């Protein structure tokens, strides 16, 4: 365990923080790709976010709005529409707060997640109706949102319809008219570039490197 989590924190404040949550971190660490020392650094970020509020809701909670700020400014995830889906994929509850555990697992996914985890996460982001499958209408809605931002053409409907047809032909492996999780999983495992084919829901690699260099510089020394 490192002697100090962050020199910017008051030493006594840091001690209280570690003592209060250390046992919880042991359990949380088991559900992430972090070592315990790395998780401590992630918890420092959580603590600094929490300190933005004069009266935090609880010692293990931060507002969703603050979490979204981290994803937006820290990891370059700027698509407003997809951010709503991201929040659903990370935390299906309706609380306006994000717990320590959810924050840690989200950072683990974004910074260290393997392809299997990312496939499950991306599919959840795209499954707007929570049906376990992606219908033509759902794909149309997702792709229209993405193309409308990327194209200056006011009429993108035909282009979107063509793309949806192409995606269904390529990814509907069992030919049942929808893309279920197995279809999506098998296609992405074979062709990883299809992972975010329906919208950007993960940070770019450059943003991940920048985030680690800025917030977790000690990781390279561990």
C-alpha positions as CSV (number, residue, x, y, z in Angstrom):
1,X,0.0,0.0,0.0
2,X,1.4,3.4,-0.9
3,X,2.4,5.8,1.9
4,X,0.2,8.6,0.5
5,X,-2.6,8.5,-2.0
6,X,-2.2,12.1,-3.1
7,X,0.0,15.0,-1.9
8,X,-2.9,17.4,-2.5
9,X,-5.0,15.8,0.1
10,X,-4.8,16.7,3.8
11,X,-2.9,13.8,5.5
12,X,-5.5,13.3,8.2
13,X,-8.3,13.5,5.8
14,X,-6.6,10.9,3.7
15,X,-6.1,8.6,6.7
16,X,-9.8,8.8,7.6
17,X,-10.8,8.2,4.0
18,X,-8.6,5.0,3.8
19,X,-9.6,3.7,7.2
20,X,-13.3,4.2,6.5
21,X,-13.4,2.5,3.1
22,X,-10.4,0.1,3.1
23,X,-12.4,-3.0,3.9
24,X,-15.0,-2.1,1.1
25,X,-12.1,-1.6,-1.4
26,X,-10.9,-5.2,-0.8
27,X,-14.3,-6.5,-1.9
28,X,-14.5,-4.0,-4.8
29,X,-11.0,-4.9,-6.0
30,X,-12.1,-8.5,-6.7
31,X,-14.5,-7.2,-9.3
32,X,-12.0,-5.1,-11.2
33,X,-8.8,-5.5,-13.1
34,X,-6.9,-3.3,-10.7
35,X,-4.4,-4.2,-8.0
36,X,-5.2,-2.8,-4.6
37,X,-2.7,0.0,-5.0
38,X,-4.2,0.9,-8.4
39,X,-7.7,0.9,-6.9
40,X,-6.6,3.3,-4.2
41,X,-5.6,5.7,-6.9
42,X,-9.0,5.3,-8.6
43,X,-10.6,6.0,-5.2
44,X,-8.6,9.2,-4.9
45,X,-10.3,10.4,-8.1
46,X,-13.7,9.5,-6.6
47,X,-12.8,11.3,-3.4
48,X,-11.8,14.5,-5.2
49,X,-15.0,14.4,-7.2
50,X,-17.0,14.0,-4.0
51,X,-15.2,17.0,-2.5
52,X,-16.7,19.3,-5.2
53,X,-19.9,19.2,-3.0
54,X,-19.9,20.9,0.3
55,X,-22.3,18.4,1.7
56,X,-22.0,15.0,-0.1
57,X,-25.0,12.7,-0.1
58,X,-23.0,9.9,1.5
59,X,-19.3,9.0,1.8
60,X,-19.6,6.3,-0.9
61,X,-21.7,8.3,-3.4
62,X,-21.1,11.0,-6.1
63,X,-23.8,12.6,-8.2
64,X,-24.3,11.1,-11.7
65,X,-23.7,14.6,-13.2
66,X,-20.2,14.6,-11.7
67,X,-19.5,11.2,-13.0
68,X,-20.6,12.2,-16.5
69,X,-18.2,15.1,-16.3
70,X,-15.3,12.7,-15.7
71,X,-16.3,10.6,-18.7
72,X,-16.8,13.8,-20.8
73,X,-13.7,15.8,-19.8
74,X,-11.4,13.0,-18.7
75,X,-12.1,10.3,-21.2
76,X,-13.5,12.2,-24.1
77,X,-16.9,10.6,-24.2
78,X,-18.9,13.5,-25.6
79,X,-21.9,12.0,-27.4
80,X,-24.8,13.2,-25.3
81,X,-27.3,10.7,-26.6
82,X,-25.0,7.7,-26.0
83,X,-24.1,9.0,-22.6
84,X,-27.6,8.3,-21.5
85,X,-27.2,4.7,-22.7
86,X,-23.8,4.5,-21.0
87,X,-25.4,5.4,-17.7
88,X,-28.0,2.7,-18.1
89,X,-25.4,0.1,-19.0
90,X,-23.2,0.9,-16.0
91,X,-26.0,1.3,-13.4
92,X,-29.5,0.2,-14.2
93,X,-30.9,1.9,-11.0
94,X,-32.8,5.2,-11.0
95,X,-30.7,6.8,-8.3
96,X,-29.2,10.2,-9.2
97,X,-25.9,9.0,-7.5
98,X,-23.1,6.7,-8.5
99,X,-21.6,4.4,-5.9
100,X,-17.9,3.7,-5.2
101,X,-18.3,0.2,-6.6
102,X,-20.0,1.3,-9.8
103,X,-17.3,4.0,-10.3
104,X,-14.5,1.5,-9.8
105,X,-16.0,-1.1,-12.1
106,X,-16.6,1.5,-14.8
107,X,-13.0,2.7,-14.6
108,X,-11.9,-0.9,-14.8
109,X,-13.9,-1.5,-17.9
110,X,-12.7,1.7,-19.6
111,X,-9.1,1.4,-18.6
112,X,-8.5,-2.3,-18.5
113,X,-11.5,-4.1,-19.8
114,X,-11.1,-7.1,-22.1
115,X,-13.1,-7.7,-25.3
116,X,-15.7,-10.0,-23.7
117,X,-16.6,-7.3,-21.1
118,X,-16.7,-4.6,-23.7
119,X,-19.0,-6.7,-25.9
120,X,-21.5,-7.2,-23.1
121,X,-21.3,-3.5,-22.2
122,X,-21.7,-2.2,-25.7
123,X,-24.7,-4.5,-26.4
124,X,-26.4,-3.3,-23.3
125,X,-25.8,0.3,-24.4
126,X,-27.5,-0.5,-27.8
127,X,-30.4,-2.6,-26.4
128,X,-32.7,0.4,-25.9
129,X,-35.7,-1.7,-25.1
130,X,-33.9,-4.2,-22.8
131,X,-35.2,-7.1,-24.9
132,X,-31.9,-8.9,-25.3
133,X,-32.0,-8.3,-29.1
134,X,-31.5,-5.4,-31.5
135,X,-34.5,-4.8,-33.8
136,X,-34.3,-2.9,-37.1
137,X,-36.1,0.0,-35.5
138,X,-33.6,0.2,-32.6
139,X,-30.6,0.0,-35.0
140,X,-32.2,2.7,-37.2
141,X,-32.6,5.0,-34.2
142,X,-29.0,4.5,-33.0
143,X,-27.4,4.9,-36.4
144,X,-29.5,8.0,-37.3
145,X,-28.3,9.7,-34.2
146,X,-24.7,9.0,-35.1
147,X,-25.0,9.9,-38.8
148,X,-26.9,13.1,-38.2
149,X,-23.9,14.4,-36.3
150,X,-21.4,13.2,-38.8
151,X,-23.2,14.3,-41.9
152,X,-24.1,17.8,-43.2
153,X,-26.8,16.3,-45.4
154,X,-30.2,17.1,-43.9
155,X,-31.7,13.9,-45.4
156,X,-29.8,10.9,-43.9
157,X,-32.8,8.6,-43.7
158,X,-32.0,6.6,-46.8
159,X,-28.4,6.3,-45.9
160,X,-29.3,5.0,-42.5
161,X,-31.8,2.5,-43.9
162,X,-29.1,1.1,-46.2
163,X,-26.6,0.8,-43.3
164,X,-29.1,-1.0,-41.2
165,X,-29.7,-3.5,-44.0
166,X,-26.0,-4.0,-44.3
167,X,-25.6,-4.5,-40.6
168,X,-28.5,-7.0,-40.4
169,X,-27.1,-9.0,-43.3
170,X,-23.7,-9.1,-41.7
171,X,-24.6,-9.7,-38.0
172,X,-27.9,-11.5,-38.0
173,X,-26.2,-14.9,-38.0
174,X,-29.3,-17.0,-37.3
175,X,-31.5,-15.1,-39.8
176,X,-34.3,-14.4,-37.3
177,X,-34.6,-10.7,-38.3
178,X,-32.9,-9.3,-35.2
179,X,-29.4,-9.2,-33.8
180,X,-29.4,-11.1,-30.5
181,X,-26.5,-11.1,-28.0
182,X,-24.9,-14.2,-29.5
183,X,-25.0,-12.8,-33.0
184,X,-23.4,-9.6,-31.8
185,X,-20.8,-11.4,-29.6
186,X,-19.7,-13.8,-32.3
187,X,-19.4,-11.1,-35.0
188,X,-17.4,-8.8,-32.8
189,X,-15.1,-11.6,-31.6
190,X,-14.4,-12.3,-35.3
191,X,-14.2,-8.7,-36.3
192,X,-13.5,-6.4,-33.2
193,X,-13.9,-3.2,-35.3
194,X,-17.7,-3.9,-35.2
195,X,-17.8,-3.4,-31.4
196,X,-19.0,0.2,-31.7
197,X,-20.7,-0.1,-35.0
198,X,-24.0,1.3,-33.6
199,X,-22.5,4.3,-31.7
200,X,-19.4,5.3,-29.7
201,X,-19.8,4.1,-26.1
202,X,-16.1,3.6,-25.1
203,X,-13.2,6.0,-24.8
204,X,-10.6,6.1,-27.5
205,X,-7.2,4.5,-26.7
206,X,-5.5,7.9,-26.7
207,X,-8.0,9.3,-24.2
208,X,-7.3,6.3,-21.9
209,X,-3.5,6.8,-22.1
210,X,-4.0,10.5,-21.3
211,X,-6.3,9.8,-18.4
212,X,-3.8,7.4,-16.8
213,X,-0.9,9.7,-17.3
214,X,-2.8,12.6,-15.7
215,X,-4.6,10.9,-12.9
216,X,-2.6,7.7,-12.2
217,X,1.0,8.5,-13.1
218,X,2.3,6.1,-10.4
219,X,0.9,3.1,-12.2
220,X,3.9,2.9,-14.5
221,X,6.1,2.6,-11.4
222,X,4.1,-0.2,-9.7
